[in-house]
Amino acid sequence: MASQNRRAERVQVVTTRNATFQHWQTLIGNRTKRNRAGEMIVQGVRPIGLTLQSELEVRAVLVTQRKTRSQWAADTVAQLAGTGVVQYLVAEELMLELGEKDEDAPEVLLVVAIPDDDLARISTPQDALLVALDRPASPGNIGSIIRTLDALGGHGVLVTGHAADPYDPKALRASTGSTIMTPTVRLPTVKPILSWVDDVRARGVDLQVVGTDETGTHDVWDVDLVRPTIVVTGNEHSGMSAAWRDACDVLARIPMAGHASSLNAANATAVVLYEAVRQRAAAGSPPG
């Protein structure tokens, strides 16, 4: 009986825009409060499924109050039952707001702890393929780049400077869950990354820093991307900062044949990453 009572206490009902609901709203729309709380909202079948496979801490599960649930929703709630995670039964109109949709409220949302911004989370094997984003302005670009890197078997993302947040709902949606599985570390400046690169090199990994720039000195296919590599993509409007530019071992350009002088940041990064995978496959080193 005591265990049943404890379990019952873990289920709470939210039908008004109370303080708990307002906290969830801040996790969606207020970056400062989201990072102060160290929590993000995860939505979508694939991202939620990946979260449950990951080592991330699930702090709460939000379930829409309905008479019936899909098998997926029932299985998700059952998987979290008994783990100590608080379950909230939330009025459908409130879940509609949290899901940022005009119709079809999400059946389940998760409140998940944001992982630490610790460079130790980034693995650097001899085939390391990483991306550094310098002051990215678009959450959608961040999510798209993380998705591409994940698809190609890359090892992590570094985000530096005053930038959009990879844990913004727009970024999470654009990544289709890849942010959950791809180590992502945010740092205010380039300096700690350069010290970390020196440490990686001292451990015997010949990690190179390749900047992407329309005025680069080498065409991307002439750069040896079989080597362990960090691909640096600058801000969508102003390009790379002086600090990142000085840190690059080589500046690569993507040759253009038309009127455009450059590509969208996410597209340019994808081109370089695919070129790295192409070179590695040709050299007998498949991704991952």
Order of alpha helices (4+ residues) and beta strands (2+ residues): alpha-beta-alpha-alpha-beta-alpha-beta-alpha-beta-alpha-beta-beta-alpha-beta-alpha-alpha-beta-alpha-beta-beta-beta-alpha-beta-alpha
